[in-house]
């Protein structure tokens, strides 16, 4: 019985402490500033309707003059590592 009463008092004290803490705490100043910046960034990120008219970017193929020596150096490096 005494243990139950002590446990109940401990829980009541904990709830009261949490309620006091919640009542006293205030948001940091930078929290609201960050929320506002996030909203502005999201509004800027929205694409205008005319953006759909642009063709998507497509990269050109890599020339073989670049690929062949690169592949050979990769094979040589791998062989040296062995």
Secondary structure, 3 states (H helix, E strand, C coil): CHHHHHHHHHHHHHHHHHHHHHHHCCCCHHHHHHHHHHHHHHHHHCCCHHHHHCCCCCCCCCCHHHHHHHHHHHHHHHHHHC
